[in-house]
Amino acid sequence: MKRQARQLATALLAGISFAAGAVLPTVPAAAEPVRAYGATGLLQAGLGLALVLALIFLFAWVARRFGLQQTGSTRLLKVVASAMVGQRERVVVVEIGGTWLVLGVAAGQVSALHTLPAGHASDAGMAAPGNGRAADGAFAAKLFASLNKLNMPGKRD
């Protein structure tokens, strides 16, 4: 019985292989060997790697340029307002804790112009952030006096 099952299995496998050989294409025996193009594959891999690295640097630059970085709300220092006064001079209002510092920023130096409690300045007493209007009143006079001192390098307090 085992012998008969073995012969039946052999005949079945031979029939399947014959049928598969008739259906599947065959490779001629005298086929030309396939040439290996090692330099082309290496060049393609190198260019792919360069492209991926370039994309990583491009996306990092775009994220930094357009401010897509995560900014935490627990920052110690926060810029409230900023205004350009000259080509290289600007006035910046910075909030640290519960205090606003008005800073005069020039090329190579930062000077504290005024200190006041956070949220103390009204709309009439201080320019809105980013519009560049000059403020009115005593604060404006002190600010412009401090800026004039920055523009005259010979006079310092």
C-alpha positions in Angstrom: 0.0 0.0 0.0 2.8 2.4 0.8 4.5 1.5 -2.4 1.4 2.2 -4.4 0.9 5.6 -2.7 4.5 6.5 -3.4 4.1 5.6 -7.1 0.9 7.6 -7.3 2.5 10.6 -5.7 5.4 10.4 -8.1 3.2 10.1 -11.1 1.1 13.1 -9.9 4.2 15.3 -9.3 5.5 14.3 -12.8 2.2 15.3 -14.4 2.1 18.6 -12.5 5.7 19.5 -13.5 5.0 18.6 -17.2 1.9 20.8 -17.2 3.8 23.6 -15.5 6.6 23.3 -18.1 4.1 23.6 -20.9 2.5 26.7 -19.5 5.5 28.6 -18.1 8.0 30.2 -20.5 11.5 28.7 -20.6 14.9 30.4 -20.9 16.9 29.2 -23.9 20.2 27.5 -22.9 22.3 29.6 -25.1 21.1 33.0 -23.6 23.7 35.7 -23.2 24.7 36.3 -19.5 23.3 39.4 -17.8 25.9 42.1 -17.3 26.2 43.7 -13.9 26.1 47.5 -13.9 27.7 48.2 -10.5 28.7 51.8 -11.1 25.1 52.7 -12.3 23.6 51.2 -9.2 26.0 52.9 -6.9 25.4 56.3 -8.6 21.6 55.8 -8.3 21.9 55.0 -4.6 24.1 58.0 -4.0 21.8 60.4 -5.8 18.8 59.0 -3.9 20.6 59.6 -0.6 21.6 63.1 -1.6 18.0 63.9 -2.6 16.7 62.6 0.8 19.2 64.7 2.7 18.4 67.8 0.6 14.7 67.3 1.4 15.4 67.0 5.2 17.5 70.3 5.1 14.8 72.0 3.0 12.0 71.1 5.4 14.1 72.2 8.4 14.8 75.6 6.8 11.1 76.0 5.9 10.1 75.2 9.5 12.5 77.7 10.9 11.7 80.4 8.3 7.9 80.3 8.8 7.9 79.6 12.6 6.6 76.1 12.5 8.7 75.2 15.6 6.9 74.3 18.8 6.8 77.3 21.2 6.0 76.5 24.8 3.8 78.8 26.8 6.2 78.5 29.8 8.8 80.8 28.2 10.4 83.1 30.7 10.9 85.9 28.2 8.2 87.2 25.9 8.4 90.0 23.3 5.3 92.2 23.7 6.0 94.8 21.0 8.8 95.9 18.7 9.3 99.0 16.6 12.1 100.0 14.2 13.4 103.5 15.0 16.3 103.6 12.5 18.2 101.3 10.1 19.9 99.4 13.0 18.0 100.7 16.0 14.8 99.4 17.4 12.7 99.7 20.6 11.5 96.4 22.1 9.0 95.8 25.0 9.9 92.6 26.7 7.8 90.9 29.5 9.7 89.1 32.2 7.5 87.7 34.9 5.1 90.5 35.8 7.3 93.4 34.5 7.7 95.0 31.1 11.1 96.2 30.2 11.4 98.8 27.4 14.8 98.2 25.7 16.7 100.2 23.2 18.5 97.8 20.8 21.3 99.2 18.6 24.2 97.6 16.8 26.2 95.9 19.5 24.4 97.1 22.6 21.1 96.9 24.5 20.0 99.6 26.9 17.2 99.6 29.4 15.0 102.6 28.8 12.1 102.1 31.1 10.5 99.6 33.5 6.7 99.3 34.2 4.3 96.6 35.5 3.0 94.2 32.9 -0.2 95.3 31.1 0.1 98.8 32.6 0.3 100.8 29.4 -2.9 101.9 27.8 -3.7 102.1 24.1 -3.2 105.9 24.2 0.1 105.7 26.1 1.8 103.1 24.0 2.0 102.1 20.3 0.2 99.0 19.3 2.5 96.1 18.6 3.9 96.1 15.1 2.4 99.4 13.8 5.4 101.6 14.5 3.4 104.7 15.7 5.2 106.9 18.3 3.7 107.1 21.8 2.3 110.3 23.4 3.1 111.8 26.8 6.0 111.7 29.2 6.9 108.1 28.3 7.4 109.2 24.7 9.6 112.1 25.7 11.8 109.9 27.8 11.9 107.3 25.0 13.0 109.9 22.4 15.5 111.4 24.7 17.1 107.9 25.3 17.1 107.3 21.6 18.9 110.6 20.9 21.5 109.5 23.4 22.0 106.3 21.5 22.5 108.2 18.2 25.2 110.5 19.7 28.1 108.2 20.6 30.1 111.0 22.4 27.4 111.6 25.1 26.8 108.9 27.6 25.2 109.0 31.1 
